[in-house]
Amino acid sequence: MSDNNKSLLNDAGILNLEDASVVMVYTEWNDHIINELVAGCEKSLAQYKVAKTNKIVVPGAFELPYACKQYWEATQGTGNQPGAIIAFGCVIRGETPHFDYVCKAVTEGILQLNLQLPVPVIFGILTVDNEQQALDRLGGAHGHKGEEAAITALKMIALQRSLAKS
């Protein structure tokens, strides 16, 4: 793991969040990679004793922003709204510009959700040139992006709670 990623894994400020709720919205596409991202996320959440989780599956990365928003709206007023949403996908560059369009749309969609929703939507989308680059982000030289997404979600929940107290 690079030195740049080590500070992300610092858990200062995210202890005692056992009551936090996190939903993972992830794609069917590239499922062998996505399943590892989700497993890493679940492992990290379990380490912090976060048991209130939910999982939603969508066909591809393009559908992630829609599903995140629909989940939020469907849970309004139910007491089941999450403190954070994590979107997991893996878009691998091909021979056509499709990669660029999908990556741009998903990135902008998740940005818009972060500006519109009252909870953070964590960007857990791998945008890579080849499958090996994705595998390198599942515990290799680039860390484990599923674990990092969980810690990011908890840090953002802690930030939101601290701001609510001010």
FILUMFI-640788 format. One record per atom (N, C-alpha, C, O): residue in three letters; atom name; x, y, z. Coordinates in steps of 0.05 Angstrom, whole numbers. Example, Ala and Ser with C-alpha at 12.3 -4.5 7.8 and 13.67 -1.06 7.14 Angstrom:
2
res|atom|xx|yy|zz
ala|N|264|-114|156
ala|CA|246|-90|156
ala|C|264|-66|156
ala|O|285|-66|169
ser|N|257|-45|142
ser|CA|273|-21|143
ser|C|258|1|157
ser|O|268|23|161
//
This chain:
166
res|atom|xx|yy|zz
met|N|17|-23|0
met|CA|0|0|0
met|C|18|25|0
met|O|38|26|14
ser|N|11|44|-16
ser|CA|27|69|-17
ser|C|24|85|8
ser|O|4|82|22
asp|N|43|102|14
asp|CA|42|119|37
asp|C|18|138|36
asp|O|7|146|56
asn|N|10|145|12
asn|CA|-13|163|9
asn|C|-39|151|20
asn|O|-56|165|29
asn|N|-41|124|18
asn|CA|-66|110|26
asn|C|-66|105|56
asn|O|-88|101|68
lys|N|-43|104|69
lys|CA|-42|96|97
lys|C|-58|115|115
lys|O|-70|106|134
ser|N|-58|141|109
ser|CA|-72|159|126
ser|C|-102|155|124
ser|O|-117|160|144
leu|N|-112|145|102
leu|CA|-140|139|99
leu|C|-149|118|119
leu|O|-171|118|129
leu|N|-131|99|124
leu|CA|-138|76|141
leu|C|-136|83|171
leu|O|-141|67|188
asn|N|-127|108|177
asn|CA|-126|117|205
asn|C|-155|119|215
asn|O|-171|133|203
asp|N|-161|105|237
asp|CA|-188|104|246
asp|C|-195|125|268
asp|O|-215|122|281
ala|N|-178|144|271
ala|CA|-184|165|291
ala|C|-211|178|285
ala|O|-216|186|262
gly|N|-228|179|305
gly|CA|-254|193|302
gly|C|-276|175|292
gly|O|-299|185|290
ile|N|-271|150|287
ile|CA|-293|133|277
ile|C|-299|110|296
ile|O|-313|91|288
leu|N|-290|112|320
leu|CA|-296|91|339
leu|C|-324|98|351
leu|O|-333|120|349
asn|N|-337|78|362
asn|CA|-363|81|374
asn|C|-385|89|354
asn|O|-402|105|361
leu|N|-384|78|331
leu|CA|-404|83|311
leu|C|-421|57|305
leu|O|-431|53|284
glu|N|-423|40|326
glu|CA|-436|15|323
glu|C|-465|18|313
glu|O|-476|0|301
asp|N|-477|41|320
asp|CA|-505|46|312
asp|C|-508|57|284
asp|O|-530|61|274
ala|N|-485|61|270
ala|CA|-486|72|243
ala|C|-499|51|224
ala|O|-499|27|228
ser|N|-510|62|202
ser|CA|-523|46|182
ser|C|-510|53|155
ser|O|-508|76|148
val|N|-503|32|140
val|CA|-490|36|114
val|C|-503|18|94
val|O|-508|-6|99
val|N|-509|29|70
val|CA|-520|12|48
val|C|-498|12|26
val|O|-486|32|20
met|N|-495|-12|15
met|CA|-477|-16|-7
met|C|-493|-21|-32
met|O|-510|-39|-33
val|N|-489|-4|-52
val|CA|-503|-7|-78
val|C|-481|-15|-98
val|O|-462|-1|-101
tyr|N|-484|-38|-110
tyr|CA|-462|-48|-127
tyr|C|-473|-62|-152
tyr|O|-496|-69|-154
thr|N|-455|-65|-171
thr|CA|-462|-75|-197
thr|C|-458|-106|-200
thr|O|-443|-118|-186
glu|N|-474|-117|-219
glu|CA|-470|-145|-227
glu|C|-446|-147|-246
glu|O|-433|-168|-247
trp|N|-441|-126|-260
trp|CA|-419|-126|-280
trp|C|-393|-129|-266
trp|O|-388|-116|-246
asn|N|-375|-145|-277
asn|CA|-348|-151|-265
asn|C|-352|-161|-236
asn|O|-338|-152|-218
asp|N|-370|-180|-233
asp|CA|-378|-188|-206
asp|C|-355|-201|-190
asp|O|-355|-199|-165
his|N|-335|-214|-203
his|CA|-313|-225|-188
his|C|-296|-204|-174
his|O|-284|-209|-153
ile|N|-296|-180|-185
ile|CA|-282|-157|-173
ile|C|-300|-144|-153
ile|O|-292|-138|-130
ile|N|-325|-139|-160
ile|CA|-344|-126|-143
ile|C|-349|-142|-117
ile|O|-350|-130|-96
asn|N|-351|-168|-119
asn|CA|-355|-185|-96
asn|C|-332|-181|-76
asn|O|-337|-182|-51
glu|N|-308|-178|-85
glu|CA|-285|-173|-68
glu|C|-286|-146|-55
glu|O|-279|-143|-31
leu|N|-295|-126|-70
leu|CA|-299|-99|-58
leu|C|-319|-100|-36
leu|O|-314|-89|-14
val|N|-342|-112|-41
val|CA|-363|-114|-21
val|C|-353|-130|3
val|O|-359|-122|26
ala|N|-339|-152|-1
ala|CA|-329|-168|21
ala|C|-310|-152|38
ala|O|-310|-154|63
gly|N|-292|-137|26
gly|CA|-274|-120|41
gly|C|-288|-99|57
gly|O|-281|-93|79
cys|N|-309|-88|45
cys|CA|-325|-67|59
cys|C|-339|-80|83
cys|O|-338|-68|105
glu|N|-351|-103|79
glu|CA|-365|-116|101
glu|C|-346|-123|123
glu|O|-352|-121|147
lys|N|-322|-132|116
lys|CA|-302|-139|136
lys|C|-295|-115|153
lys|O|-294|-116|177
ser|N|-290|-92|140
ser|CA|-283|-68|154
ser|C|-306|-58|172
ser|O|-302|-51|195
leu|N|-330|-59|161
leu|CA|-353|-50|177
leu|C|-356|-68|202
leu|O|-363|-59|224
ala|N|-352|-94|198
ala|CA|-354|-113|220
ala|C|-333|-108|242
ala|O|-338|-110|266
gln|N|-309|-100|233
gln|CA|-288|-93|252
gln|C|-296|-70|270
gln|O|-287|-69|293
tyr|N|-312|-52|260
tyr|CA|-321|-29|276
tyr|C|-349|-34|287
tyr|O|-362|-16|297
lys|N|-358|-60|286
lys|CA|-383|-69|298
lys|C|-407|-55|286
lys|O|-427|-51|300
val|N|-406|-47|261
val|CA|-428|-36|247
val|C|-444|-59|234
val|O|-435|-71|215
ala|N|-467|-64|246
ala|CA|-483|-87|237
ala|C|-507|-79|219
ala|O|-518|-96|205
lys|N|-515|-54|220
lys|CA|-538|-45|204
lys|C|-528|-39|176
lys|O|-520|-16|170
thr|N|-529|-59|159
thr|CA|-521|-56|131
thr|C|-542|-67|113
thr|O|-558|-84|121
asn|N|-542|-58|89
asn|CA|-560|-69|69
asn|C|-545|-69|42
asn|O|-525|-54|39
lys|N|-554|-86|24
lys|CA|-541|-88|-2
lys|C|-562|-87|-24
lys|O|-583|-100|-22
ile|N|-556|-72|-44
ile|CA|-573|-69|-68
ile|C|-556|-74|-92
ile|O|-534|-63|-95
val|N|-566|-91|-110
val|CA|-551|-98|-135
val|C|-565|-85|-159
val|O|-589|-86|-162
val|N|-548|-73|-176
val|CA|-558|-62|-202
val|C|-542|-74|-225
val|O|-520|-85|-220
pro|N|-552|-72|-249
pro|CA|-538|-85|-271
pro|C|-510|-74|-276
pro|O|-491|-90|-278
gly|N|-508|-48|-279
gly|CA|-482|-36|-286
gly|C|-476|-10|-272
gly|O|-493|0|-256
ala|N|-453|1|-277
ala|CA|-444|25|-263
ala|C|-462|49|-269
ala|O|-467|66|-252
phe|N|-472|51|-294
phe|CA|-489|73|-302
phe|C|-514|76|-284
phe|O|-524|97|-279
glu|N|-524|53|-274
glu|CA|-548|52|-258
glu|C|-543|59|-228
glu|O|-562|62|-213
leu|N|-518|61|-220
leu|CA|-512|66|-191
leu|C|-524|91|-180
leu|O|-537|90|-159
pro|N|-521|115|-193
pro|CA|-533|139|-181
pro|C|-563|137|-178
pro|O|-574|145|-157
tyr|N|-576|126|-198
tyr|CA|-606|123|-196
tyr|C|-613|106|-172
tyr|O|-631|113|-157
ala|N|-600|83|-169
ala|CA|-607|64|-148
ala|C|-601|77|-120
ala|O|-617|73|-102
cys|N|-579|91|-118
cys|CA|-573|105|-92
cys|C|-595|124|-85
cys|O|-605|125|-62
lys|N|-604|140|-104
lys|CA|-625|160|-99
lys|C|-651|146|-93
lys|O|-666|154|-74
gln|N|-658|126|-108
gln|CA|-683|112|-103
gln|C|-683|98|-76
gln|O|-704|98|-62
tyr|N|-661|87|-68
tyr|CA|-659|74|-41
tyr|C|-664|95|-20
tyr|O|-680|91|-1
trp|N|-651|118|-22
trp|CA|-655|139|-3
trp|C|-684|147|-1
trp|O|-695|149|21
glu|N|-696|152|-24
glu|CA|-724|161|-24
glu|C|-743|139|-14
glu|O|-763|145|0
ala|N|-738|114|-20
ala|CA|-755|92|-11
ala|C|-754|88|19
ala|O|-773|77|31
thr|N|-732|96|32
thr|CA|-729|92|60
thr|C|-736|117|77
thr|O|-734|116|101
gln|N|-743|138|64
gln|CA|-751|162|79
gln|C|-774|157|97
gln|O|-794|144|89
gly|N|-771|166|122
gly|CA|-793|163|142
gly|C|-796|135|153
gly|O|-814|130|169
thr|N|-778|116|146
thr|CA|-780|89|156
thr|C|-763|83|180
thr|O|-766|63|193
gly|N|-744|101|185
gly|CA|-724|96|206
gly|C|-702|78|197
gly|O|-684|71|212
asn|N|-703|71|171
asn|CA|-682|53|160
asn|C|-663|68|141
asn|O|-649|55|126
gln|N|-663|94|142
gln|CA|-645|108|124
gln|C|-617|106|133
gln|O|-611|106|157
pro|N|-599|102|114
pro|CA|-571|98|121
pro|C|-557|124|128
pro|O|-566|146|121
gly|N|-535|122|143
gly|CA|-518|145|149
gly|C|-499|151|126
gly|O|-488|173|124
ala|N|-495|130|109
ala|CA|-478|133|86
ala|C|-486|112|65
ala|O|-496|91|72
ile|N|-482|118|40
ile|CA|-486|100|18
ile|C|-459|96|4
ile|O|-445|116|-1
ile|N|-452|71|-1
ile|CA|-427|66|-16
ile|C|-435|54|-43
ile|O|-450|34|-44
ala|N|-425|66|-64
ala|CA|-430|56|-92
ala|C|-405|42|-101
ala|O|-384|53|-103
phe|N|-408|16|-108
phe|CA|-386|0|-118
phe|C|-391|-8|-147
phe|O|-413|-18|-154
gly|N|-371|-4|-163
gly|CA|-372|-12|-191
gly|C|-343|-15|-201
gly|O|-324|-7|-188
cys|N|-341|-28|-224
cys|CA|-315|-30|-237
cys|C|-319|-27|-267
cys|O|-332|-43|-280
val|N|-307|-6|-278
val|CA|-309|-1|-306
val|C|-281|-5|-318
val|O|-262|9|-310
ile|N|-278|-24|-336
ile|CA|-253|-30|-348
ile|C|-252|-19|-377
ile|O|-271|-24|-393
arg|N|-231|-4|-383
arg|CA|-229|8|-410
arg|C|-230|-13|-431
arg|O|-218|-34|-429
gly|N|-244|-7|-452
gly|CA|-246|-25|-475
gly|C|-235|-11|-500
gly|O|-219|8|-497
glu|N|-244|-19|-523
glu|CA|-234|-8|-548
glu|C|-251|15|-558
glu|O|-244|27|-578
thr|N|-272|22|-544
thr|CA|-290|43|-553
thr|C|-291|65|-532
thr|O|-282|61|-510
pro|N|-303|88|-539
pro|CA|-305|110|-519
pro|C|-326|105|-498
pro|O|-330|122|-480
his|N|-339|82|-498
his|CA|-360|75|-478
his|C|-349|79|-450
his|O|-363|90|-433
phe|N|-324|71|-445
phe|CA|-312|74|-418
phe|C|-313|103|-409
phe|O|-321|108|-387
asp|N|-305|121|-426
asp|CA|-305|150|-419
asp|C|-332|160|-412
asp|O|-336|175|-393
tyr|N|-352|152|-428
tyr|CA|-379|162|-423
tyr|C|-390|151|-397
tyr|O|-403|166|-381
val|N|-386|126|-392
val|CA|-397|113|-367
val|C|-383|125|-343
val|O|-396|133|-324
cys|N|-356|127|-344
cys|CA|-341|139|-321
cys|C|-350|167|-315
cys|O|-354|174|-292
lys|N|-353|183|-336
lys|CA|-361|211|-332
lys|C|-389|212|-320
lys|O|-394|228|-301
ala|N|-407|197|-331
ala|CA|-435|197|-321
ala|C|-437|188|-292
ala|O|-451|201|-276
val|N|-423|167|-285
val|CA|-425|156|-258
val|C|-412|176|-239
val|O|-423|181|-217
thr|N|-389|187|-246
thr|CA|-375|206|-229
thr|C|-393|231|-224
thr|O|-396|239|-201
glu|N|-404|241|-245
glu|CA|-422|265|-242
glu|C|-447|258|-227
glu|O|-457|274|-211
gly|N|-458|234|-231
gly|CA|-482|226|-217
gly|C|-477|224|-187
gly|O|-494|233|-171
ile|N|-455|213|-179
ile|CA|-449|210|-151
ile|C|-442|237|-139
ile|O|-449|243|-116
leu|N|-429|254|-154
leu|CA|-424|282|-145
leu|C|-451|296|-139
leu|O|-454|308|-118
gln|N|-470|293|-158
gln|CA|-496|306|-154
gln|C|-510|295|-129
gln|O|-523|311|-114
leu|N|-508|269|-125
leu|CA|-521|258|-101
leu|C|-508|269|-75
leu|O|-522|275|-56
asn|N|-482|273|-75
asn|CA|-469|284|-52
asn|C|-477|313|-47
asn|O|-476|322|-24
leu|N|-485|327|-67
leu|CA|-495|354|-64
leu|C|-525|355|-57
leu|O|-534|375|-46
gln|N|-540|335|-64
gln|CA|-569|335|-60
gln|C|-578|320|-35
gln|O|-597|329|-22
leu|N|-566|297|-30
leu|CA|-575|281|-7
leu|C|-563|291|19
leu|O|-541|302|18
pro|N|-576|286|41
pro|CA|-565|295|67
pro|C|-545|274|78
pro|O|-536|278|101
val|N|-538|254|63
val|CA|-518|234|72
val|C|-497|231|50
val|O|-503|236|27
pro|N|-473|224|58
pro|CA|-452|220|38
pro|C|-456|196|21
pro|O|-466|175|30
val|N|-449|198|-5
val|CA|-449|175|-23
val|C|-419|171|-31
val|O|-407|188|-44
ile|N|-409|149|-22
ile|CA|-380|144|-25
ile|C|-374|132|-53
ile|O|-388|113|-62
phe|N|-354|143|-66
phe|CA|-346|135|-93
phe|C|-328|110|-91
phe|O|-304|113|-87
gly|N|-340|87|-95
gly|CA|-325|62|-94
gly|C|-323|50|-122
gly|O|-324|25|-125
ile|N|-320|67|-142
ile|CA|-319|58|-170
ile|C|-290|55|-179
ile|O|-275|74|-177
leu|N|-283|31|-187
leu|CA|-256|28|-199
leu|C|-259|35|-229
leu|O|-275|24|-243
thr|N|-242|53|-238
thr|CA|-241|60|-266
thr|C|-212|53|-275
thr|O|-194|69|-271
val|N|-210|31|-288
val|CA|-183|20|-294
val|C|-180|13|-324
val|O|-199|10|-338
asp|N|-155|10|-331
asp|CA|-148|4|-359
asp|C|-151|-26|-365
asp|O|-156|-34|-388
asn|N|-147|-43|-344
asn|CA|-148|-71|-348
asn|C|-155|-85|-322
asn|O|-155|-73|-301
glu|N|-161|-111|-324
glu|CA|-169|-126|-301
glu|C|-147|-127|-279
glu|O|-153|-127|-255
gln|N|-122|-129|-287
gln|CA|-100|-130|-268
gln|C|-100|-105|-250
gln|O|-95|-107|-226
gln|N|-105|-82|-262
gln|CA|-106|-58|-245
gln|C|-129|-59|-225
gln|O|-125|-50|-202
ala|N|-151|-71|-232
ala|CA|-173|-75|-212
ala|C|-164|-94|-190
ala|O|-169|-89|-167
leu|N|-151|-116|-198
leu|CA|-143|-136|-178
leu|C|-122|-123|-159
leu|O|-121|-130|-135
asp|N|-105|-105|-169
asp|CA|-85|-92|-153
asp|C|-98|-74|-131
asp|O|-85|-66|-112
arg|N|-123|-68|-135
arg|CA|-138|-51|-116
arg|C|-155|-67|-97
arg|O|-173|-56|-83
leu|N|-150|-93|-97
leu|CA|-165|-111|-79
leu|C|-146|-123|-58
leu|O|-149|-146|-50
gly|N|-128|-106|-49
gly|CA|-109|-115|-28
gly|C|-80|-115|-37
gly|O|-63|-124|-23
gly|N|-75|-106|-61
gly|CA|-48|-105|-71
gly|C|-34|-78|-65
gly|O|-39|-66|-44
ala|N|-17|-70|-83
ala|CA|-1|-46|-79
ala|C|-18|-21|-74
ala|O|-9|-1|-62
his|N|-42|-21|-84
his|CA|-59|3|-82
his|C|-80|0|-59
his|O|-100|15|-59
gly|N|-75|-18|-41
gly|CA|-94|-21|-18
gly|C|-118|-37|-26
gly|O|-120|-49|-48
his|N|-138|-38|-9
his|CA|-163|-51|-14
his|C|-185|-30|-15
his|O|-192|-19|6
lys|N|-195|-25|-39
lys|CA|-214|-3|-42
lys|C|-240|-8|-28
lys|O|-254|11|-22
gly|N|-248|-33|-24
gly|CA|-272|-39|-9
gly|C|-269|-31|20
gly|O|-287|-19|32
glu|N|-246|-38|32
glu|CA|-241|-31|60
glu|C|-239|-1|63
glu|O|-250|11|82
glu|N|-226|12|44
glu|CA|-223|41|45
glu|C|-250|55|43
glu|O|-255|75|56
ala|N|-268|44|26
ala|CA|-294|56|23
ala|C|-310|55|49
ala|O|-324|74|57
ala|N|-308|32|64
ala|CA|-321|29|89
ala|C|-311|50|109
ala|O|-326|63|123
ile|N|-285|53|111
ile|CA|-273|72|129
ile|C|-280|101|122
ile|O|-286|117|139
thr|N|-281|106|96
thr|CA|-289|133|87
thr|C|-318|138|95
thr|O|-324|160|104
ala|N|-335|118|92
ala|CA|-363|122|100
ala|C|-365|128|129
ala|O|-380|145|138
leu|N|-351|113|146
leu|CA|-352|117|175
leu|C|-341|145|182
leu|O|-351|158|200
lys|N|-319|153|169
lys|CA|-308|180|174
lys|C|-328|201|167
lys|O|-330|222|181
met|N|-343|197|145
met|CA|-363|217|137
met|C|-387|217|156
met|O|-398|238|161
ile|N|-395|194|166
ile|CA|-416|193|186
ile|C|-408|207|211
ile|O|-423|222|223
ala|N|-383|203|220
ala|CA|-372|216|243
ala|C|-371|246|239
ala|O|-378|262|257
leu|N|-363|255|215
leu|CA|-363|284|209
leu|C|-391|295|210
leu|O|-395|316|222
gln|N|-410|282|198
gln|CA|-437|291|198
gln|C|-448|294|227
gln|O|-461|313|233
arg|N|-442|274|243
arg|CA|-452|275|271
arg|C|-438|297|287
arg|O|-451|311|303
ser|N|-413|302|282
ser|CA|-399|323|296
ser|C|-409|351|288
ser|O|-412|369|304
leu|N|-416|354|262
leu|CA|-427|379|253
leu|C|-455|384|263
leu|O|-463|406|269
ala|N|-470|362|267
ala|CA|-497|365|277
ala|C|-497|374|307
ala|O|-516|386|316
lys|N|-475|368|321
lys|CA|-473|376|349
lys|C|-465|405|352
lys|O|-469|417|373
ser|N|-453|417|330
ser|CA|-443|444|333
ser|C|-465|465|332
ser|O|-459|489|334
//
